[in-house]
């Protein structure tokens, strides 16, 4: 009887915690839920389901694939990556030859003189000399690191624009996308994920996919933090090989102070209960996943609110973002979340001081506010800071033309692509508005 009473009390306590969590998370969901409720007055559930299926079947986003490979992390986790090589029919790039200023119409940016590694098309004579034993130069490799609960496919537009022009590596962080579940986070001896571990994972991917030659590192959100952790632990790699960095919608620390656009009371309630709630939900992953599917409309509203800012984002892009986020298991969401509170890489940014850098963020980002990008820019005074109006956290999907344009300018400045290269123009996926 005593055992039964104890069990009953434990269950009751869990339900009380769930009730508090529900109230706190309800504050976040209020705006999204209101929109969903209005939508339900005019659009039936079956029609919404059919619309999602239609977008899933017709949307081209996330369909780009490259040559696959696997790297082994220091704890034995298999990390999946893909390589897109330079088009063999295009101009060869010769590091050290010097590049002119970037000149693309519509960028709104002032052309800057070339710095760092350069690129020119070699003469026919130089091609003949290489055929007779002269070692060809190692091309620049651009390594893309994605954010929390996403995958390498979140860089779809930038990958499409740069494909064939520059060697790129896209990888899935541990427990995300096609990479394996973190070995260190599994089994009886499981340890929490840390941003430091992600930095070592990135080093393993570089060692496997780009063991030599110049590097440009590009990271969004958690991916940018991963780059900072790499610099913190392997500063010599940055000094010797990294010729450019792009930090998109990321932070060097103080994420525990972000209010996510909530009133003070609401965000404080969420902070108190969310770590414990996520841990509890992660232990009941199968049950929670069924619940997520049952409340797909509510989650869709939340995803749109916290991913985008524009009034009218392409529905196919919104659905693509939903699929990326829905594809991350709740136990992975739970085990990564605490790492962000501990994240502090302000000192590590000094390693990037001599590296040409782009810092870009959406002005209306609620996850990693643009003030965090401004703080990074204060520590990297020579970096280019770009704040994209009417853009949220997934700025590379919401306004891909802005992100691709500035990234292409960085690549041209460091000689990763010729300054006259046509990276293609992908129209905005959103209309300006409130």
N, C-alpha and C positions, 0 to 999 in steps of 0.2 A: 504494500500500500504506500509506504514511504517513497519507494522508487517511482511509483506511478505519479505521486504528488510532485516529486521533483521534476519528472519529465513534463508534467502539465505546466509547472511554473516556468520551466525553460521555454516551452512552446509559447506560453503567454508572453514571456519577455521578448522573444523573437518577433512576435506579432506586433508588440508595442513599438519595437525598434523599426519594424517595417512601416508602421503607421507614421512615425516621425519622419522617416525617409520619404515616404510618399508625399507628405505635406511639403517637405522641403523641395523635393524634385518637382512637385506640382507648381511651385512658384516659378521655376524655370519654364515649365511647360505651358503656363497659362496662355501666353500669346499664341503659341503654336496650336494649342488645343482649341482656342476660340476660332482660329481660321479653319481647322478641320471640322468643327461643329457646323460652321456656316456652309462649308463645302458639302457636308452630308445632307443639307436641306435640298440641294439641287442635283447632286450626283450620287447615284446609288453605289453600294459597295461592289456589286458585280461589275459595274462600268469602270470603277476605279481599278479593279483587279485586271480587267481586260486592257486598260490603258497602260498599266505597268508592264504587262506581258508584251504588248505591242512595242513599247519603247525598248524593252530588253532584246527583242528579236531584230529590231531595225537599227538600233543605235550602233554606230561604228566605234564608239569610244572604248578604249582598252583592248582593241583587237590587234595592235601592233606587236610583233614578236621578233626576237633576234636569236642569235646563236646562243644556246643555253650552256650554262656551266654551274658548278657548285664549288663553294669554298667551305673550308672547315674551320669553325670558330675554335677558340682556345679551350672551350669546354666540350667540344665534339659536335656542336650543333651544325647541321648542314644549311648553308646559306645559298639561296638560289639567285643567280644573276643572268643577265642576257647582254650580249655585245652586239652593237650595230657598227659595222666597219665603214670606213670611208669608201665611197663609190669608186671602183677601180677606173672608171672612165673619166672621173673628175680630175682637177689639178692636184698634183702632189704637193704636200706641205713640207717646207724645209725649215725646221726650227732654227732661229738665230738670224734669219735673213732680213727681218724688219718688215713691218706692215704699215700701211697708210691708215689714216683715220677712217672710222666707219662713216658711211654716208647712205643712210636709208631714209627715204621720204616718209614723212608722217610720224617720226619718232618723237619730235619735240625736244630732242636733246642736242646739245652742242657737240660737234665732232671734236674728239680729243686726239692729241698726238699719240702715236704708238709707244707702248712701253713693254718691257719683258720680251717674251719669245715672239718672233715674227714669222711671216709666211709669204712666199712668192712661188709662182709656178716655175719649175726649173727649165732650163733651156734643153733642146734636144741633145746637145753635146753632153750635158751633165747626166741625162738619162743613159746615154751610151756608156759613160764611165762607170755608172753603177752596175751595168750589166756585166762589166769585166772585173767585178770583185769589190768595188767600193761599197761599203755598207750603207744601206738606205737609212735615212734618219728615222728615229722612232716618232710616230705621230703623237700629237697631244691627245690625251684621253679625258673626256668629260664624265665624271662619276656623279650620278644623280641619286640622292638619298631622300626617301619619302617620309611622310609624317605618321603620327599616331593613328592607328586604326585604318590606315590606307594601304597602298601597295605601290609598286613601281609604275603601275598603270595610271596613277594620278598625274604623271607627267605626259599624258597622251599628246597634247597639242605641241609641246616643246619637242618631244621626240619626233613627231611627224614633220615639224618644220626643219629640224637639223639632220634628219636622216640622210645618210650618204655624204654629208658635207664634213662631218667630223666624227671621229671614233668616240662612241658613247658606251657607258656601262650603266645599266639600270639594275638595281638589286632590291630584293625584298628583305626588310628587317626581320630578325628572328621572330618566329610565331606569327608572322604576317605573310599574306600572299602565298607564294609557292615555297617559301622557306619552311624548314621543319620547326616544330615546337622546340623552344629552348630547352636543351638538356639540363641546364642548371636550374630550370624552373619546374622540373618534373621529378616525381618520385619522393621518397621519404627525406632525402637530404636537400630538398628544394631551397634555393636562395632567391631573394627578390631580384628583379631586373634593376640594373643601374644604367645611367647614361654612360658611365665609364665602360661598362660591358659593350654597349653599342659602338663606342669608339673603337674598341678592339675588334669588333665584328667588321667594321668598315676597313680596318687595316688588313684583315684576312681577305676581304674581297679584293682590295687593291693588289695584294700580293699574288692572288690567283688570276685576276682578270687584266691587270695592268702593272706587271712587275717592273717595268722600266719605262722611261720617258716622262715628259712633262704631264702634269695633272691640272685639271680645273675641277674643283669640288662645288657641287650645287646641292643645297639642302633646304627642304621645306619643314618648318615647325620642328618636330622631333628630329628630322633629318639634319637640320642646322645645328641642333644641340649635339648630335652625333659627330658632326664635323669639329665642333669645339672640343669634344672629348678626345677625338683623334689628335688634335693639336696639343692638347694638354699632356697626353701620354707619349706622343711621338713627334715632338717639335722638330727633330732633325729631318723627318720625312717632309714636313711642310717646307722647311728652309731649302732643302735640296731639290724638291720635285714640284711643289705646288706653285703654279704661275698665275692662278686666279681663283677667287672664291665668290660664290653667290649665296647669300643668306636670305631666304624668302619666308616671311611671316613667322619669325622665330624669336627666341629670347635667350639671354645669357643668365637669367635668374629672376628671383622674386615672383615666381609664378603663383605662389601662395597668396599674393596680394591682389590677384586679378578678380574683378567682381562679376565678370561675364554679363554685364549689362543689367544686373539685378540690384534691388534695394539692399541696403546693408544688412537688414534683418534676414532677408532671404539667403544671401550668400553666406552669412555666418552659419545659418542652420545647415546649409548644404555641406560646408566645410567640416562641421562637427560630425555629421553622420555618414558622409559619402564613402570614406575609406572603409569603414566597417561594413557598410551595406554592400559595396562592391565585392569585398572579400566573401561575404555570406552568399551573394548571388553567384560568385565564381564557383563556390562549392556545390551549387545546384544548377550546373550549366545546362543540362538537358531540359529541365523544367523552365528555366529562364528563357532559353531559345524559343520554346513553344510560345511563351508569353510575348516575346518580341514579335513573332510572326502574327500573333493575334491582335497586336496593337500597332500594326505597320503604319497606319495612317498617322497616329500620334508621333511616332518616331520620324516619319517623313517630314512632318511639320517642324520638329526640333532640328533635324538635319539641315533643312533649308534655312532656318533662322540663324543657326550657328556656323553655317558654311558660306553663305552668300549674303550680300547686302542689296544688290540691284533689284529694282522693282519687277523686272520681267526676265528671269533667267531662262534659257532654253530648257524646256522640260526634259529633254533627253539627257542633258548634262546634269540636271538635278537628280534624275533617276540613276545616272551613272554613279554619282556621289553616294546615293543611298546604297547601291549594291556594294561599293567598296567598304562602306562602314558596316553594313549588315554582315559582310563576310568575315568580320573580325569576331571570334568567339568571345562570349562574356567573360570567361576566365582569363583570356588574354587582356581584355580591357582592364580587368581588376588587377592583374599582376604588374602592369606597366604604370598604372596611375600614380602610385606613391613616388616613383622616381622623379616626377616633375617637381614635387615640393622640395626635394633635396637638391635639385639642379642649381648649380652656381658655377659658371665658367667665365666670370668676368676677367679673371687673371689670364685665362687661356687665350683670350682674344688678342693679347699682345703678340702672340706668335704670328698673327696675320697682318701685323703692322706694315710689313714691307711687301705685301702681296696685293696686287690690284683687286679691288673688291666691289661688289654690288650688294647693297642692302635694300630690300624691297618688301613692302607690306601693303595690305589693304587698309585704307583709312578707317574703315568701320569694322575691323577685325575684333570680335568679342572674345576670342580664345587666347591669342597672343597679341594684345593691343599694339597699335603702331608706335605708341610711346616706347615700347621695348626695342623696336628697331631703331628709333631715334637715340636711345641710350647706347646701343651698339655703335651707331655712327659717331657718337661723341668720343668713343674709345678708339675708333678707326677713322681719324679725321680726313684721310685721303680717299676714303671710299665714296662711291656714288650712292646717295640716298634717294630712293624713289618711293613716294607714297601715292598709291593708286586710288583716286576718288571713287566713291560708290562701289567699294570692293570689300569683301569679307575675308574669312580665313582661307578659303580655297581660291585665292586670287588667280592661280595659274589655270584654273578651269573657268572661272567667272570672266576674267579679262585676259585670255591667253595672249592676245596680240601685244598687250603692254609688257607682259613678262617675257615673251619671246624676243621682242624688240630690244629690250635692255640687256637680256642675256646674250643675244647675238652681238650687241655692241661690245660687251665685255670680251667675248670670244675673239672678236676682230682685233681689239686692243692688245690682247696677249698673243695674237698670231695663231690661234687655234683654227680660225677660218680666214680666208682672204677677205679684205675689207669690202670688196665688191661682190661678195657672195650673196646670192639671192636665197634667203632662208624661207621664202614663202610667206604669205600673209594669211593668217587665220582670223576671220572676223570675230568681233566680240560676241560672246554667247549671251550677253545681257543688254538690256536697254536701260539708259540712265533714268533715274527716278528715285522716289523715296522708299 
